[in-house]
Amino acid sequence: MRYGNERKQTMQDTLQKLAELKMKLVTATEFYKVIDYFHDNFGENESLALMSVPKQNEFLQQSLVICVRSALKQQIVAVNQMMMLYVEQAQFYHGWGWFNYLIANFFYFEDIDAGLMALVVKPNSGETMLARFSTHLIDQTKKPSTN
């Protein structure tokens, strides 16, 4: 039974770190510190992997494409090998994918509609562009015109 308690504690620690990540995301002025915190705490986090299930989110994917369009100043963005994982307890998505042959990783908190994407634009030098984003505008249904 001790193993189960250790795992539960690890999951509780992971949920606490996700709460800290959320706070950093909404208060940050330097997003590199936020993505570093994400990689340092969740890059090889076994507990996060156990809590995560594959789950697609079309609005989230559209938001990521918009971020890449803006970063690359390109209208057409091809998405390949997109992996989205979801942690229900934290309403948290995380994952990676290829956008116009450039790799990106991301995370997104559903409850506050905010996320961060890191797009590696120059793989040889490691140059990375970061974007904080939301799905709010994409998710709104259009209202009929009153005209």
C-alpha atoms as an extended CHARMM CRD file, in Angstrom:
* protein
*
       147  EXT
         1         1  MET       CA              0.0000000000        0.0000000000        0.0000000000  PROA      1               0.0000000000
         2         2  ARG       CA              2.9360000000        2.3100000000        0.5310000000  PROA      2               0.0000000000
         3         3  TYR       CA              3.6180000000        2.4630000000       -3.2150000000  PROA      3               0.0000000000
         4         4  GLY       CA              0.0800000000        3.7250000000       -3.8070000000  PROA      4               0.0000000000
         5         5  ASN       CA              0.5100000000        6.4830000000       -1.2250000000  PROA      5               0.0000000000
         6         6  GLU       CA              3.8120000000        7.5560000000       -2.7800000000  PROA      6               0.0000000000
         7         7  ARG       CA              2.2070000000        7.7180000000       -6.2150000000  PROA      7               0.0000000000
         8         8  LYS       CA             -0.7350000000        9.6970000000       -4.8440000000  PROA      8               0.0000000000
         9         9  GLN       CA              1.6400000000       12.1650000000       -3.1890000000  PROA      9               0.0000000000
        10        10  THR       CA              3.5660000000       12.4940000000       -6.4390000000  PROA      10              0.0000000000
        11        11  MET       CA              0.3460000000       13.2580000000       -8.2960000000  PROA      11              0.0000000000
        12        12  GLN       CA             -0.5680000000       15.8240000000       -5.6420000000  PROA      12              0.0000000000
        13        13  ASP       CA              2.8740000000       17.3920000000       -6.0520000000  PROA      13              0.0000000000
        14        14  THR       CA              2.3540000000       17.4820000000       -9.8070000000  PROA      14              0.0000000000
        15        15  LEU       CA             -1.0290000000       19.1670000000       -9.4140000000  PROA      15              0.0000000000
        16        16  GLN       CA              0.5720000000       21.7250000000       -7.0860000000  PROA      16              0.0000000000
        17        17  LYS       CA              3.3150000000       22.4210000000       -9.6280000000  PROA      17              0.0000000000
        18        18  LEU       CA              0.6750000000       22.8130000000      -12.3420000000  PROA      18              0.0000000000
        19        19  ALA       CA             -1.0540000000       25.4130000000      -10.1540000000  PROA      19              0.0000000000
        20        20  GLU       CA              2.2850000000       27.2230000000       -9.8040000000  PROA      20              0.0000000000
        21        21  LEU       CA              2.7900000000       27.0500000000      -13.5790000000  PROA      21              0.0000000000
        22        22  LYS       CA             -0.6600000000       28.5660000000      -14.0980000000  PROA      22              0.0000000000
        23        23  MET       CA              0.1710000000       31.4720000000      -11.7880000000  PROA      23              0.0000000000
        24        24  LYS       CA              3.4930000000       32.0420000000      -13.5470000000  PROA      24              0.0000000000
        25        25  LEU       CA              1.7430000000       32.0280000000      -16.9280000000  PROA      25              0.0000000000
        26        26  VAL       CA             -0.7850000000       34.7170000000      -16.0320000000  PROA      26              0.0000000000
        27        27  THR       CA              1.6720000000       36.9810000000      -14.1980000000  PROA      27              0.0000000000
        28        28  ALA       CA              4.7820000000       36.6030000000      -16.3720000000  PROA      28              0.0000000000
        29        29  THR       CA              6.4320000000       39.3520000000      -18.3300000000  PROA      29              0.0000000000
        30        30  GLU       CA              9.3250000000       37.0850000000      -19.3820000000  PROA      30              0.0000000000
        31        31  PHE       CA              7.9010000000       33.9530000000      -20.9660000000  PROA      31              0.0000000000
        32        32  TYR       CA             11.2520000000       32.1600000000      -21.1600000000  PROA      32              0.0000000000
        33        33  LYS       CA             11.0990000000       31.7760000000      -17.3870000000  PROA      33              0.0000000000
        34        34  VAL       CA              7.6650000000       30.1710000000      -17.7040000000  PROA      34              0.0000000000
        35        35  ILE       CA              8.6860000000       27.7050000000      -20.4190000000  PROA      35              0.0000000000
        36        36  ASP       CA             11.8570000000       26.8870000000      -18.4490000000  PROA      36              0.0000000000
        37        37  TYR       CA              9.7160000000       26.1410000000      -15.3760000000  PROA      37              0.0000000000
        38        38  PHE       CA              7.5060000000       23.9190000000      -17.5300000000  PROA      38              0.0000000000
        39        39  HSD       CA             10.4530000000       21.9790000000      -18.9720000000  PROA      39              0.0000000000
        40        40  ASP       CA             12.2710000000       21.7180000000      -15.6340000000  PROA      40              0.0000000000
        41        41  ASN       CA              9.2340000000       20.4250000000      -13.7430000000  PROA      41              0.0000000000
        42        42  PHE       CA              7.3160000000       18.4600000000      -16.3550000000  PROA      42              0.0000000000
        43        43  GLY       CA              9.7900000000       17.4580000000      -19.0670000000  PROA      43              0.0000000000
        44        44  GLU       CA             10.3620000000       14.0240000000      -17.5310000000  PROA      44              0.0000000000
        45        45  ASN       CA              7.5930000000       13.9950000000      -14.9390000000  PROA      45              0.0000000000
        46        46  GLU       CA              6.3350000000       10.4250000000      -14.6650000000  PROA      46              0.0000000000
        47        47  SER       CA              3.3310000000       11.4900000000      -12.6330000000  PROA      47              0.0000000000
        48        48  LEU       CA              2.2030000000       13.9340000000      -15.3300000000  PROA      48              0.0000000000
        49        49  ALA       CA              2.5470000000       11.1830000000      -17.9210000000  PROA      49              0.0000000000
        50        50  LEU       CA              0.3650000000        8.8540000000      -15.8360000000  PROA      50              0.0000000000
        51        51  MET       CA             -2.2830000000       11.5440000000      -15.3710000000  PROA      51              0.0000000000
        52        52  SER       CA             -2.3760000000       12.4730000000      -19.0810000000  PROA      52              0.0000000000
        53        53  VAL       CA             -4.6510000000       10.9970000000      -21.7300000000  PROA      53              0.0000000000
        54        54  PRO       CA             -4.6800000000       11.7470000000      -25.4610000000  PROA      54              0.0000000000
        55        55  LYS       CA             -7.4400000000       14.2450000000      -26.2600000000  PROA      55              0.0000000000
        56        56  GLN       CA             -7.7660000000       16.4680000000      -29.3110000000  PROA      56              0.0000000000
        57        57  ASN       CA             -9.0270000000       20.0440000000      -29.0540000000  PROA      57              0.0000000000
        58        58  GLU       CA             -9.7920000000       21.7140000000      -32.3830000000  PROA      58              0.0000000000
        59        59  PHE       CA             -9.9340000000       25.2410000000      -30.9540000000  PROA      59              0.0000000000
        60        60  LEU       CA             -6.5840000000       24.7670000000      -29.2750000000  PROA      60              0.0000000000
        61        61  GLN       CA             -5.0240000000       23.4810000000      -32.4890000000  PROA      61              0.0000000000
        62        62  GLN       CA             -6.4300000000       26.4670000000      -34.4070000000  PROA      62              0.0000000000
        63        63  SER       CA             -4.9290000000       28.8190000000      -31.8170000000  PROA      63              0.0000000000
        64        64  LEU       CA             -1.5380000000       27.1610000000      -32.1970000000  PROA      64              0.0000000000
        65        65  VAL       CA             -1.7260000000       27.5230000000      -35.9850000000  PROA      65              0.0000000000
        66        66  ILE       CA             -2.5540000000       31.2310000000      -35.5930000000  PROA      66              0.0000000000
        67        67  CYS       CA              0.4920000000       31.6440000000      -33.3280000000  PROA      67              0.0000000000
        68        68  VAL       CA              2.7240000000       29.9920000000      -35.9320000000  PROA      68              0.0000000000
        69        69  ARG       CA              1.2550000000       32.0730000000      -38.7720000000  PROA      69              0.0000000000
        70        70  SER       CA              2.0330000000       35.2160000000      -36.8360000000  PROA      70              0.0000000000
        71        71  ALA       CA              5.5360000000       34.1100000000      -35.8270000000  PROA      71              0.0000000000
        72        72  LEU       CA              6.5480000000       32.9700000000      -39.3010000000  PROA      72              0.0000000000
        73        73  LYS       CA              4.5340000000       35.5770000000      -41.2120000000  PROA      73              0.0000000000
        74        74  GLN       CA              3.0900000000       32.7940000000      -43.3710000000  PROA      74              0.0000000000
        75        75  GLN       CA             -0.5590000000       32.2120000000      -44.2040000000  PROA      75              0.0000000000
        76        76  ILE       CA             -0.2650000000       28.4850000000      -44.8470000000  PROA      76              0.0000000000
        77        77  VAL       CA              0.7720000000       26.3070000000      -41.9300000000  PROA      77              0.0000000000
        78        78  ALA       CA              0.9860000000       22.5370000000      -42.2770000000  PROA      78              0.0000000000
        79        79  VAL       CA              0.4630000000       20.6080000000      -39.0400000000  PROA      79              0.0000000000
        80        80  ASN       CA              1.9870000000       17.1460000000      -38.6780000000  PROA      80              0.0000000000
        81        81  GLN       CA              2.2430000000       14.5900000000      -35.8930000000  PROA      81              0.0000000000
        82        82  MET       CA              0.2540000000       16.6760000000      -33.4040000000  PROA      82              0.0000000000
        83        83  MET       CA              0.0810000000       15.1030000000      -29.9610000000  PROA      83              0.0000000000
        84        84  MET       CA             -2.2800000000       16.6150000000      -27.4120000000  PROA      84              0.0000000000
        85        85  LEU       CA             -2.5190000000       15.2230000000      -23.9140000000  PROA      85              0.0000000000
        86        86  TYR       CA             -5.0440000000       16.2250000000      -21.2670000000  PROA      86              0.0000000000
        87        87  VAL       CA             -4.9370000000       16.1720000000      -17.4690000000  PROA      87              0.0000000000
        88        88  GLU       CA             -8.5610000000       16.3500000000      -16.3600000000  PROA      88              0.0000000000
        89        89  GLN       CA             -7.7770000000       17.0960000000      -12.6990000000  PROA      89              0.0000000000
        90        90  ALA       CA             -6.0530000000       20.3370000000      -13.7450000000  PROA      90              0.0000000000
        91        91  GLN       CA             -8.0030000000       21.1130000000      -16.9480000000  PROA      91              0.0000000000
        92        92  PHE       CA             -4.5690000000       21.1380000000      -18.5720000000  PROA      92              0.0000000000
        93        93  TYR       CA             -3.4610000000       20.3140000000      -22.1120000000  PROA      93              0.0000000000
        94        94  HSD       CA              0.1480000000       19.7900000000      -23.1070000000  PROA      94              0.0000000000
        95        95  GLY       CA              1.8520000000       18.3920000000      -26.1480000000  PROA      95              0.0000000000
        96        96  TRP       CA              3.8900000000       18.9640000000      -29.2570000000  PROA      96              0.0000000000
        97        97  GLY       CA              3.6920000000       18.9370000000      -33.0150000000  PROA      97              0.0000000000
        98        98  TRP       CA              5.3750000000       19.9410000000      -36.2400000000  PROA      98              0.0000000000
        99        99  PHE       CA              4.3220000000       23.1980000000      -37.8740000000  PROA      99              0.0000000000
       100       100  ASN       CA              5.8130000000       23.8210000000      -41.3370000000  PROA      100             0.0000000000
       101       101  TYR       CA              8.5890000000       21.3770000000      -40.4170000000  PROA      101             0.0000000000
       102       102  LEU       CA              9.3990000000       23.2280000000      -37.1880000000  PROA      102             0.0000000000
       103       103  ILE       CA              8.8300000000       21.5480000000      -33.8530000000  PROA      103             0.0000000000
       104       104  ALA       CA              6.8070000000       23.2000000000      -31.1340000000  PROA      104             0.0000000000
       105       105  ASN       CA              5.6260000000       22.2870000000      -27.6960000000  PROA      105             0.0000000000
       106       106  PHE       CA              2.8300000000       23.8990000000      -25.7570000000  PROA      106             0.0000000000
       107       107  PHE       CA              0.6730000000       23.8530000000      -22.7010000000  PROA      107             0.0000000000
       108       108  TYR       CA             -2.7850000000       25.2930000000      -22.1180000000  PROA      108             0.0000000000
       109       109  PHE       CA             -5.0280000000       25.7270000000      -19.0880000000  PROA      109             0.0000000000
       110       110  GLU       CA             -8.6330000000       25.2720000000      -20.1340000000  PROA      110             0.0000000000
       111       111  ASP       CA            -10.1550000000       26.8850000000      -17.0320000000  PROA      111             0.0000000000
       112       112  ILE       CA             -8.3920000000       30.2230000000      -17.5620000000  PROA      112             0.0000000000
       113       113  ASP       CA             -8.1830000000       29.9850000000      -21.3780000000  PROA      113             0.0000000000
       114       114  ALA       CA             -4.4560000000       30.6740000000      -21.4670000000  PROA      114             0.0000000000
       115       115  GLY       CA             -1.4730000000       28.8030000000      -22.8080000000  PROA      115             0.0000000000
       116       116  LEU       CA              2.1080000000       29.1250000000      -23.9650000000  PROA      116             0.0000000000
       117       117  MET       CA              3.7140000000       27.8090000000      -27.1310000000  PROA      117             0.0000000000
       118       118  ALA       CA              7.4380000000       27.4240000000      -27.8470000000  PROA      118             0.0000000000
       119       119  LEU       CA              8.3020000000       27.1840000000      -31.5540000000  PROA      119             0.0000000000
       120       120  VAL       CA             11.8920000000       26.2840000000      -32.4770000000  PROA      120             0.0000000000
       121       121  VAL       CA             12.4620000000       28.5150000000      -35.5200000000  PROA      121             0.0000000000
       122       122  LYS       CA             16.1870000000       27.8390000000      -36.0090000000  PROA      122             0.0000000000
       123       123  PRO       CA             16.9640000000       24.2840000000      -34.8920000000  PROA      123             0.0000000000
       124       124  ASN       CA             20.7400000000       24.6090000000      -35.3420000000  PROA      124             0.0000000000
       125       125  SER       CA             20.9930000000       27.5870000000      -33.0030000000  PROA      125             0.0000000000
       126       126  GLY       CA             18.0700000000       26.6650000000      -30.7700000000  PROA      126             0.0000000000
       127       127  GLU       CA             16.3430000000       29.9960000000      -31.4820000000  PROA      127             0.0000000000
       128       128  THR       CA             12.8450000000       29.7090000000      -30.0970000000  PROA      128             0.0000000000
       129       129  MET       CA              9.8320000000       31.9890000000      -30.3660000000  PROA      129             0.0000000000
       130       130  LEU       CA              7.3170000000       32.0410000000      -27.5280000000  PROA      130             0.0000000000
       131       131  ALA       CA              3.6700000000       33.0370000000      -27.6450000000  PROA      131             0.0000000000
       132       132  ARG       CA              1.1260000000       33.2880000000      -24.8740000000  PROA      132             0.0000000000
       133       133  PHE       CA             -2.2930000000       32.6340000000      -26.3520000000  PROA      133             0.0000000000
       134       134  SER       CA             -5.9780000000       32.0480000000      -25.7610000000  PROA      134             0.0000000000
       135       135  THR       CA             -8.7320000000       30.2860000000      -27.7180000000  PROA      135             0.0000000000
       136       136  HSD       CA            -11.3740000000       32.8530000000      -26.7240000000  PROA      136             0.0000000000
       137       137  LEU       CA            -11.8570000000       34.5190000000      -30.1070000000  PROA      137             0.0000000000
       138       138  ILE       CA            -11.8710000000       31.2680000000      -32.0290000000  PROA      138             0.0000000000
       139       139  ASP       CA            -14.3510000000       29.6100000000      -29.6810000000  PROA      139             0.0000000000
       140       140  GLN       CA            -16.9910000000       32.3480000000      -29.8570000000  PROA      140             0.0000000000
       141       141  THR       CA            -19.9800000000       31.5330000000      -31.9930000000  PROA      141             0.0000000000
       142       142  LYS       CA            -20.8840000000       34.2060000000      -34.5010000000  PROA      142             0.0000000000
       143       143  LYS       CA            -24.0470000000       36.1000000000      -33.7400000000  PROA      143             0.0000000000
       144       144  PRO       CA            -26.3470000000       36.9870000000      -36.6150000000  PROA      144             0.0000000000
       145       145  SER       CA            -26.2430000000       40.5590000000      -37.8110000000  PROA      145             0.0000000000
       146       146  THR       CA            -29.0950000000       42.8080000000      -36.6780000000  PROA      146             0.0000000000
       147       147  ASN       CA            -29.0650000000       44.6120000000      -40.0490000000  PROA      147             0.0000000000
